[in-house]
Amino acid sequence: MASKEDICKKIESVLPQAGRCGIDYQVEYDTDAHAWAVDLKDDRQHLRTFIQDVEAQDCLDKDRRIPLSLQNGQLKHNLELFHSS
């Protein structure tokens, strides 16, 4: 299974505009969802997306970036929309 550090490094390499793991966003394993949860927060909003175990492992093992990039890109885009409203 992928580690938190693996997920953070991959997000930072694929989507540098997301910022730094642990500062701009948080990554934790959600045992209830059986998936990695990526949280972006600001003063007014909290957005969360889930990355399934198999998607995370495929992204790391096979360099498949599409699910991870799309989910986190959409999350970042939504946060920017909230900032502008």
C-alpha positions as CSV (number, residue, x, y, z in Angstrom):
1,M,0.0,0.0,0.0
2,A,1.2,3.5,-0.7
3,S,2.4,5.6,2.2
4,K,1.4,9.2,3.1
5,E,4.9,10.4,2.0
6,D,4.5,8.6,-1.4
7,I,1.1,10.3,-2.0
8,C,2.5,13.7,-0.9
9,K,5.5,13.5,-3.2
10,K,3.4,12.4,-6.1
11,I,0.9,15.2,-5.7
12,E,3.8,17.8,-5.4
13,S,5.4,16.5,-8.5
14,V,2.3,16.2,-10.6
15,L,0.4,19.3,-9.3
16,P,3.0,21.7,-7.9
17,Q,0.4,24.5,-7.8
18,A,-1.4,22.6,-5.0
19,G,1.3,23.7,-2.7
20,R,3.1,21.7,0.0
21,C,1.8,18.7,1.8
22,G,1.1,19.3,5.5
23,I,1.0,23.1,4.8
24,D,-1.4,23.8,1.9
25,Y,-3.2,20.5,2.0
26,Q,-3.3,17.4,4.2
27,V,-3.2,13.7,3.2
28,E,-4.5,11.0,5.6
29,Y,-5.7,7.5,5.2
30,D,-9.5,7.3,5.9
31,T,-10.1,3.8,7.3
32,D,-13.9,4.2,6.9
33,A,-13.6,5.0,3.2
34,H,-10.6,2.7,2.6
35,A,-9.0,5.5,0.6
36,W,-6.6,8.3,0.9
37,A,-8.3,11.6,1.8
38,V,-6.8,14.9,0.5
39,D,-8.0,18.0,2.3
40,L,-7.7,21.6,1.2
41,K,-8.8,24.2,3.7
42,D,-9.0,27.9,4.0
43,D,-10.7,30.2,6.4
44,R,-14.2,29.7,4.9
45,Q,-14.1,26.4,3.0
46,H,-13.0,22.8,3.4
47,L,-12.8,20.6,0.4
48,R,-12.0,16.9,0.4
49,T,-11.4,14.3,-2.2
50,F,-10.6,10.6,-2.0
51,I,-8.1,8.6,-3.8
52,Q,-8.8,4.9,-3.8
53,D,-6.0,2.5,-2.8
54,V,-5.7,1.0,-6.2
55,E,-5.6,4.4,-7.9
56,A,-2.9,5.6,-5.6
57,Q,-0.8,2.4,-6.1
58,D,-1.3,2.5,-9.9
59,C,-0.2,6.1,-9.9
60,L,3.0,5.3,-8.0
61,D,3.8,1.9,-9.6
62,K,2.8,2.5,-13.2
63,D,3.2,6.3,-13.3
64,R,-0.5,6.7,-14.1
65,R,-1.2,10.3,-13.1
66,I,-4.6,10.9,-14.6
67,P,-6.9,10.0,-11.6
68,L,-4.7,11.7,-9.1
69,S,-4.1,14.8,-11.2
70,L,-7.8,15.2,-12.2
71,Q,-9.1,14.8,-8.6
72,N,-6.6,17.1,-7.1
73,G,-6.7,19.6,-9.9
74,Q,-10.5,19.8,-9.6
75,L,-10.2,20.2,-5.8
76,K,-7.7,23.1,-6.3
77,H,-9.9,24.7,-8.9
78,N,-13.0,24.5,-6.6
79,L,-11.0,26.1,-3.8
80,E,-10.0,29.0,-6.1
81,L,-13.6,29.5,-7.1
82,F,-14.5,29.7,-3.4
83,H,-11.8,32.3,-2.9
84,S,-13.1,34.5,-5.7
85,S,-16.7,34.5,-4.5
